[in-house]
């Protein structure tokens, strides 16, 4: 008695080899059949992906849910700040000052800020109009510092005899 990987039982080794060879010849496909099978697999994957994408209604529901959560958080933050007699500016100033943290903590905070900003830039691309405006601003700054002219009264004094 012999068993193969699929746990099929054969009476002898010769019987096992002959049946396995027959299975191999039966399983061979023509190129057309192979292409059709591959096409069916691709279609199945596409159908599965379609099921994963949320509909517009589901997106609206999720947006409204997150909007409600945001309002709830905002209300709780406002209540806590009122209790402790703090303002947003005071909290902002505290967390943006390196003197309130050790140097290691501050480096970690800065690293996290940069990472969050980088991820946000990747997720939310800048609006094309804003990009054009931001590109124009540095050009205007470069144009602004032109050659400085001395007033005429200074030019007259420059002809004075040095005192040293």
C-alpha positions as CSV (number, residue, x, y, z in Angstrom):
1,X,0.0,0.0,0.0
2,X,1.3,3.4,-1.0
3,X,0.0,6.9,-0.5
4,X,0.8,10.0,-2.5
5,X,0.6,13.7,-1.4
6,X,-3.1,13.8,-2.0
7,X,-3.6,10.7,0.3
8,X,-4.7,8.5,-2.6
9,X,-4.0,4.8,-1.9
10,X,-2.4,2.5,-4.5
11,X,-1.8,-1.2,-4.4
12,X,1.8,-1.1,-5.6
13,X,4.4,1.4,-6.7
14,X,3.8,0.5,-10.3
15,X,0.1,1.2,-10.0
16,X,0.8,4.5,-8.4
17,X,3.2,5.6,-11.1
18,X,0.9,4.6,-13.9
19,X,-2.1,6.4,-12.4
20,X,0.0,9.5,-11.7
21,X,1.2,9.6,-15.3
22,X,-2.4,9.2,-16.6
23,X,-3.5,12.2,-14.4
24,X,-0.7,14.3,-15.8
25,X,-1.7,13.6,-19.4
26,X,-5.3,14.3,-18.7
27,X,-4.5,17.6,-16.9
28,X,-2.5,19.1,-19.8
29,X,-4.3,22.0,-21.4
30,X,-4.1,23.6,-24.8
31,X,-2.8,27.2,-25.0
32,X,-6.4,28.4,-25.7
33,X,-7.8,26.6,-22.6
34,X,-5.0,28.0,-20.5
35,X,-5.7,31.5,-21.7
36,X,-9.4,31.2,-21.0
37,X,-8.7,29.8,-17.5
38,X,-6.4,32.8,-16.8
39,X,-9.0,35.2,-18.2
40,X,-11.6,33.7,-15.8
41,X,-9.2,34.1,-12.9
42,X,-8.6,37.8,-13.7
43,X,-12.4,38.4,-14.0
44,X,-12.9,36.8,-10.6
45,X,-10.3,39.0,-9.0
46,X,-11.9,42.1,-10.6
47,X,-15.3,41.1,-9.3
48,X,-13.8,40.6,-5.8
49,X,-12.2,44.1,-6.0
50,X,-15.5,45.7,-7.0
51,X,-17.1,44.3,-3.8
52,X,-14.3,45.9,-1.7
53,X,-15.0,49.4,-3.0
54,X,-17.5,51.3,-1.0
55,X,-20.5,52.9,-2.7
56,X,-21.3,56.6,-2.6
57,X,-24.0,56.0,0.0
58,X,-21.6,54.1,2.2
59,X,-19.0,56.9,1.9
60,X,-21.6,59.5,2.8
61,X,-22.6,57.5,5.9
62,X,-19.0,57.1,6.9
63,X,-18.4,60.9,6.4
64,X,-21.4,61.8,8.5
65,X,-20.3,59.3,11.2
66,X,-16.8,60.8,11.4
67,X,-18.3,64.3,11.3
68,X,-20.4,63.5,14.4
69,X,-17.3,62.0,16.1
70,X,-15.4,65.2,15.3
71,X,-18.1,67.4,16.8
72,X,-18.2,65.2,19.9
73,X,-14.4,65.4,20.4
74,X,-14.5,69.1,19.8
75,X,-17.2,69.6,22.4
76,X,-15.3,67.5,25.0
77,X,-12.1,69.4,24.4
78,X,-13.9,72.7,24.8
79,X,-15.4,71.5,28.1
80,X,-12.0,70.4,29.4
81,X,-10.4,73.7,28.4
82,X,-13.2,75.7,30.1
83,X,-12.8,73.6,33.3
84,X,-9.1,74.2,33.5
85,X,-9.4,77.8,32.3
86,X,-7.1,77.3,29.3
87,X,-7.2,78.4,25.7
88,X,-6.2,76.7,22.5
89,X,-3.4,79.2,22.1
90,X,-2.0,78.3,25.5
91,X,-2.0,74.6,24.7
92,X,-0.5,75.3,21.2
93,X,2.3,77.4,22.7
94,X,3.1,74.8,25.3
95,X,3.4,71.9,22.8
96,X,5.3,74.0,20.3
97,X,8.0,75.1,22.7
98,X,11.2,73.0,23.0
99,X,11.9,74.2,26.5
100,X,9.0,72.2,27.8
101,X,10.5,68.9,26.7
102,X,13.9,67.2,26.9
103,X,16.1,67.3,23.8
104,X,15.4,63.6,23.0
105,X,11.6,64.1,23.4
106,X,11.7,67.2,21.2
107,X,13.6,65.4,18.4
108,X,11.0,62.7,18.5
109,X,8.2,65.2,18.4
110,X,9.8,67.0,15.4
111,X,10.3,63.7,13.6
112,X,6.7,62.7,14.1
113,X,5.5,66.1,12.9
114,X,7.6,65.7,9.7
115,X,6.3,62.2,9.1
116,X,2.7,63.2,9.5
117,X,3.1,66.2,7.2
118,X,4.8,64.0,4.6
119,X,1.9,61.4,4.8
120,X,-0.7,64.2,4.5
121,X,1.1,65.6,1.4
122,X,1.0,62.1,-0.1
123,X,-2.7,61.5,0.7
124,X,-4.0,65.0,-0.1
125,X,-2.3,66.4,-3.1
126,X,-2.1,70.2,-3.2
127,X,-4.7,72.0,-5.4
128,X,-3.1,73.0,-8.8
129,X,-4.1,76.7,-8.3
130,X,-2.5,76.8,-4.9
131,X,0.7,75.1,-6.3
132,X,0.9,77.8,-8.9
133,X,0.5,80.6,-6.3
134,X,3.1,79.0,-4.0
135,X,5.5,78.8,-7.0
136,X,4.9,82.5,-7.8
137,X,5.7,83.7,-4.2
138,X,9.3,82.7,-4.1
139,X,9.8,84.3,-7.5
140,X,8.4,87.6,-6.2
141,X,10.7,87.4,-3.2
142,X,13.6,87.0,-5.5
143,X,12.6,89.9,-7.6
144,X,12.0,92.2,-4.5
145,X,15.6,92.6,-3.4
146,X,16.8,94.8,-6.2
147,X,20.0,96.9,-6.3
148,X,19.9,99.5,-3.5
149,X,20.5,103.1,-4.4
150,X,22.2,105.5,-2.0
151,X,20.4,108.7,-1.4
152,X,22.1,111.7,-3.1
153,X,23.0,113.3,0.2
154,X,25.2,110.3,1.0
155,X,26.9,110.5,-2.3
156,X,27.9,114.1,-1.5
157,X,29.3,113.0,1.8
158,X,31.2,110.2,0.3
159,X,33.5,112.8,-1.3
160,X,34.4,114.1,2.2
161,X,38.0,113.6,3.4
162,X,38.3,110.7,5.8
163,X,39.1,111.6,9.4
164,X,41.2,108.6,10.2
